[in-house]
């Protein structure tokens, strides 16, 4: 599965960023509100300069975190899976791992998977994921991952494009995307709204999108 951070691990991540902030005189990461943490993390993820000094004074706890990421950077990418964060609470938990991967020089970063394990966190999980998806940086990261998976699949299949040996099916899929993709997006938005209310009109609209997608699939094979 790959590395996993337990609840103590989340505190270690925060302590690591706290030590970095203190050394650079930027403030107290642990006391920042979530929006300030996100601004800081996004700025550093987009920056080309390194954040962590090589001579950073570090406690054993902080040094263990930094050494873990340094070790990950030295391992073959295929030997690792996802970086799992147990007891995740907020979007900054995910971006903190992304930043430490960047600082460690991990060229092909691991997927970062937040686990929401308490009732409170499960109820807040939709907001956390939605907040992440609202970030352009995070959407770009997902697209990069998708492109990587596609390239690996093409290598395995020894093809230049997907479905290279099934041109009829490929053309059929390209034809349907023009009108099915918008319906899929509408369906996702209707599902989001339905979870927030019991509006019967939304249920009818959802059924209409199901029928529309089914008809599109039927008409294009």
C-alpha positions in Angstrom: 0.0 0.0 0.0 2.9 2.4 0.8 3.8 4.6 3.7 1.1 5.4 6.2 0.9 8.2 8.8 -1.0 7.4 12.0 -2.5 10.1 14.2 0.9 10.7 15.8 2.3 11.1 12.3 0.0 14.0 11.6 1.3 15.8 14.6 4.8 15.1 13.4 4.0 16.6 10.0 2.7 19.7 11.8 5.7 19.8 14.0 8.0 19.6 11.0 6.3 22.5 9.3 6.3 24.4 12.6 10.1 23.9 12.9 10.6 25.1 9.3 8.5 28.2 9.9 10.3 29.0 13.2 13.7 28.7 11.5 12.7 31.0 8.7 10.9 33.4 10.9 7.5 33.0 9.1 5.3 32.5 12.1 3.6 29.5 13.8 2.2 26.9 11.4 0.4 25.1 14.2 -1.5 28.2 15.2 -2.5 29.3 11.7 -6.1 29.0 10.5 -6.8 26.6 7.7 -7.0 29.2 5.0 -3.6 30.6 5.9 -2.1 27.2 5.9 -3.4 26.5 2.5 -2.0 29.8 1.1 1.4 29.0 2.5 1.4 25.4 1.2 0.2 26.4 -2.3 2.8 29.2 -2.5 5.6 26.8 -1.6 4.3 24.0 -3.9 4.3 26.5 -6.8 7.8 27.9 -5.9 10.9 26.6 -7.6 13.2 27.5 -4.7 13.7 25.0 -1.8 12.1 25.8 1.5 13.9 23.5 4.0 17.5 24.6 4.9 20.0 21.7 4.8 21.2 22.7 8.3 17.6 23.0 9.8 17.8 22.5 13.6 15.5 19.6 14.1 14.2 17.5 17.0 14.3 13.7 16.7 10.7 13.8 15.8 11.2 16.3 13.0 14.3 14.6 11.8 12.5 11.2 11.5 9.9 12.8 9.2 12.5 14.4 7.0 14.5 11.2 6.9 11.4 9.2 5.9 10.7 11.5 2.9 14.4 11.3 2.0 14.2 7.5 2.0 11.1 7.6 -0.2 13.0 9.7 -2.7 15.7 7.0 -3.0 13.3 4.1 -3.6 12.1 3.0 -7.1 8.7 4.5 -7.8 7.2 1.1 -8.7 8.0 -0.3 -5.2 5.7 2.2 -3.5 1.9 2.7 -3.5 0.1 5.5 -1.9 0.9 7.7 1.0 -2.0 7.1 3.4 -2.8 9.7 6.1 -4.8 8.1 8.9 -7.2 10.4 10.8 -7.1 13.1 8.2 -9.1 16.2 9.1 -8.6 19.0 6.6 -7.2 19.8 3.1 -3.9 21.1 4.5 -3.1 17.5 5.8 -2.9 16.4 2.1 -1.0 19.4 0.9 1.5 19.2 3.7 2.5 15.7 2.5 2.7 17.0 -1.1 5.0 19.8 0.0 7.4 17.5 1.9 7.5 15.1 -1.1 8.5 18.1 -3.2 11.2 19.2 -0.7 12.6 15.7 -0.6 13.0 15.7 -4.4 10.6 12.9 -5.1 10.4 13.1 -8.9 7.3 11.0 -9.1 5.3 11.8 -6.0 3.2 9.2 -4.3 -0.6 9.5 -4.4 -1.7 11.1 -1.1 -4.8 9.3 0.3 -6.6 10.9 3.3 -8.5 8.5 5.5 -11.5 10.0 7.4 -12.0 7.7 10.4 -14.2 9.5 13.0 -17.8 10.3 12.6 -17.0 14.0 12.7 -14.3 13.6 10.0 -16.6 11.5 7.8 -19.3 14.1 7.9 -16.7 16.8 6.9 -15.0 14.6 4.3 -17.1 15.9 1.4 -16.2 19.5 2.3 -12.5 18.5 2.5 -12.5 16.8 -0.8 -14.5 19.5 -2.5 -12.1 22.1 -1.1 -9.1 20.2 -2.5 -10.8 20.0 -5.9 -11.5 23.7 -5.9 -7.7 24.3 -5.9 -6.2 24.6 -9.4 -2.9 23.1 -8.2 -4.6 20.0 -6.9 -6.7 19.6 -10.1 -3.4 19.9 -12.1 -1.9 17.2 -9.9 -4.8 14.8 -10.6 -4.4 15.5 -14.4 -0.7 14.8 -14.2 -1.5 11.5 -12.5 -4.0 10.6 -15.1 -1.5 11.4 -17.9 1.1 9.2 -16.1 -1.3 6.3 -15.9 -2.2 6.6 -19.5 1.4 6.6 -20.6 2.1 3.5 -18.6 -0.9 1.8 -20.0 0.3 2.7 -23.6 3.7 1.2 -22.8 2.2 -2.0 -21.5 -0.1 -2.3 -24.6 2.7 -1.1 -27.0 0.4 1.4 -28.5 0.7 5.0 -29.5 -2.9 5.9 -28.6 -5.5 4.1 -26.5 -7.7 1.6 -28.5 -5.2 1.9 -31.4 -6.3 -1.6 -32.6 -10.0 -0.8 -32.2 -10.6 2.3 -34.4 -14.3 1.8 -34.6 -14.7 1.7 -30.8 -12.4 4.7 -30.5 -14.4 6.8 -33.0 -17.6 5.8 -31.2 -16.2 7.0 -27.8 -15.0 10.2 -29.3 -18.4 10.8 -30.8 -20.3 10.3 -27.6 -18.0 12.4 -25.4 -19.2 15.6 -27.1 -22.7 15.3 -25.4 -22.2 12.7 -22.7 -19.4 14.5 -20.9 -21.6 17.6 -20.2 -24.4 15.3 -18.9 -21.9 13.5 -16.6 -20.9 16.8 -15.2 -24.5 17.9 -14.7 -25.2 14.6 -13.0 -22.3 15.0 -10.6 -23.5 18.5 -9.6 -27.1 17.2 -9.2 -25.8 14.5 -6.9 -23.9 17.1 -4.8 -27.1 19.2 -4.5 -29.3 16.2 -3.7 -27.1 15.3 -0.7 -27.9 18.7 0.7 -31.6 18.5 0.3 -34.6 16.2 -0.3 -35.9 18.2 -3.3 -38.0 15.8 -5.5 -37.3 17.9 -8.6 -33.6 17.1 -8.2 -34.5 13.4 -8.1 -36.4 13.8 -11.4 -33.5 15.6 -13.0 -31.1 12.9 -11.9 -33.2 10.2 -13.4 -33.2 12.3 -16.6 -29.4 12.3 -16.7 -29.4 8.6 -16.2 -31.7 8.1 -19.1 -29.7 10.5 -21.2 -26.4 8.7 -20.6 -28.0 5.3 -21.2 -29.5 6.6 -24.5 -26.1 8.0 -25.6 -24.3 4.8 -24.8 -26.9 2.8 -26.8 -26.8 5.1 -29.8 -23.0 5.0 -30.0 -22.5 1.3 -29.3 
